[in-house]
Amino acid sequence: MSTKSQLTQQLGVVAGFDDPQVDLEQYRTPPGLASYLVHSADLRGDIDDRVVIDLGCGTGMLALAATLRGPERVVGLDIDRGALRTARENKRRIASTTEVSWVQADATRAPLCPPDETTVIMNPPFGAQDGNEHADRAFLETTASIADVSYSIHNAGSGEFVEAFAADNGGEITHAYGAEFTLPKQFDHQQEDSRVIDVELFRIEWR
Ligand SMILES: C[S@@+](CC[C@H](N)C(=O)[O-])C[C@H]1O[C@@H](n2cnc3c(N)ncnc32)[C@H](O)[C@@H]1O
C-alpha cells in the first residue's frame, strides 16, 4: 500500500473543473483531503475488494484516489456531463489501471443497485452558501440505501445533523475527523484568492 503522502502526490495531477458551476458547488476536493479520506478507508478495510461509489464525483478526485488502492471496481457519478469529461481526462493523467464506470445521473435518485459490500465516498454540495442548508441530506439518503459503509465530507458543525440522520436511517457514525478544505478562488462572489474552511469527515456504518 502506498503511503498517504505518496497518494497525495499521485493525486496532484488531477485537474480542477473546466467551467465550474456555482449552483452545483463544483469545488475540487484538495488532494491532501482526498488521500486522507481514502487512506483512512483503506486502513479500515473499506476499499480492498469492494465496490466503491463516489457520489457527486466532479473531477473524479475521490474515485481516482480509490482506484490507486485495491477496489473490486469504482463508480463515479455526477449530474454534470462536463465534470465527467474532466474526470475521464483525469483518469488518463493518473494512469490508473482500475476500471471506473462514469455515470451521469442525479445522485438523489441514483439508478444504482450495487452489491451488499459497497463503500460510498463523497464530498456532496453543502448548500450552506445559497441558504439551501443540508443539501447533503439527499446524498445521505441515497447513501443509506446503497452502502454498508460511507465516508463523507460536510461543513463544520454538521455533526449533530449527520448523527441524527444516521440514527433515523439505520446508520451509526463510527469515526469523525476534523479537517481543513482550501477553496481556490473560482467564482466572482469570492473575494480572497483562496480561503480555508473547516470541514468534518464521517465514517458511517449502515444496516
Ligand atoms: C463539492 S463538488 C465534489 C467535488 C469532487 N469530489 C471533486 O473533487 O471534484 C460537488 C459535486 O456534486 C455534483 N452534484 C451536485 N448536485 C448533484 C446531484 N443532484 N447529483 C449528482 N451530482 C451532483 C456537482 O456537479 C459537483 O461535481
The ligand as an SDF file (V2000), in Angstrom:
LIG
                    3D

 27 29  0  0  0  0  0  0  0  0999 V2000
  -18.0010   19.6780   -3.9020 C   0  0  0  0  0  0  0  0  0  0  0  0
  -18.1770   19.0220   -5.5100 S   0  0  0  0  0  0  0  0  0  0  0  0
  -17.4090   17.4520   -5.3650 C   0  0  0  0  0  0  0  0  0  0  0  0
  -16.0510   17.5020   -5.8280 C   0  0  0  0  0  0  0  0  0  0  0  0
  -15.3940   16.2120   -6.1840 C   0  0  0  0  0  0  0  0  0  0  0  0
  -15.2100   15.3330   -5.0300 N   0  0  0  0  0  0  0  0  0  0  0  0
  -14.0680   16.6270   -6.7890 C   0  0  0  0  0  0  0  0  0  0  0  0
  -13.0430   16.5480   -6.1000 O   0  0  0  0  0  0  0  0  0  0  0  0
  -14.0840   17.1140   -7.9170 O   0  0  0  0  0  0  0  0  0  0  0  0
  -19.8770   18.5050   -5.5750 C   0  0  0  0  0  0  0  0  0  0  0  0
  -20.1970   17.7240   -6.8580 C   0  0  0  0  0  0  0  0  0  0  0  0
  -21.5530   17.2820   -6.7890 O   0  0  0  0  0  0  0  0  0  0  0  0
  -22.1170   17.3660   -8.0860 C   0  0  0  0  0  0  0  0  0  0  0  0
  -23.5710   17.4320   -7.9050 N   0  0  0  0  0  0  0  0  0  0  0  0
  -24.3140   18.4610   -7.4000 C   0  0  0  0  0  0  0  0  0  0  0  0
  -25.6100   18.1060   -7.3530 N   0  0  0  0  0  0  0  0  0  0  0  0
  -25.6770   16.8160   -7.8190 C   0  0  0  0  0  0  0  0  0  0  0  0
  -26.7320   15.8870   -7.9910 C   0  0  0  0  0  0  0  0  0  0  0  0
  -28.0060   16.1710   -7.6720 N   0  0  0  0  0  0  0  0  0  0  0  0
  -26.4330   14.6590   -8.4710 N   0  0  0  0  0  0  0  0  0  0  0  0
  -25.1460   14.3290   -8.8090 C   0  0  0  0  0  0  0  0  0  0  0  0
  -24.1190   15.1760   -8.6740 N   0  0  0  0  0  0  0  0  0  0  0  0
  -24.3710   16.3950   -8.1740 C   0  0  0  0  0  0  0  0  0  0  0  0
  -21.5010   18.6080   -8.6870 C   0  0  0  0  0  0  0  0  0  0  0  0
  -21.5700   18.6270  -10.0870 O   0  0  0  0  0  0  0  0  0  0  0  0
  -20.0830   18.5440   -8.1330 C   0  0  0  0  0  0  0  0  0  0  0  0
  -19.2410   17.8890   -9.0480 O   0  0  0  0  0  0  0  0  0  0  0  0
  1  2  1  0
  2  3  1  0
  2 10  1  0
  3  4  1  0
  4  5  1  0
  5  6  1  0
  5  7  1  0
  7  8  2  0
  7  9  1  0
 10 11  1  0
 11 12  1  0
 11 26  1  0
 12 13  1  0
 13 14  1  0
 13 24  1  0
 14 15  1  0
 14 23  1  0
 15 16  2  0
 16 17  1  0
 17 18  1  0
 17 23  2  0
 18 19  1  0
 18 20  2  0
 20 21  1  0
 21 22  2  0
 22 23  1  0
 24 25  1  0
 24 26  1  0
 26 27  1  0
M  CHG  2   2   1   9  -1
M  END
$$$$
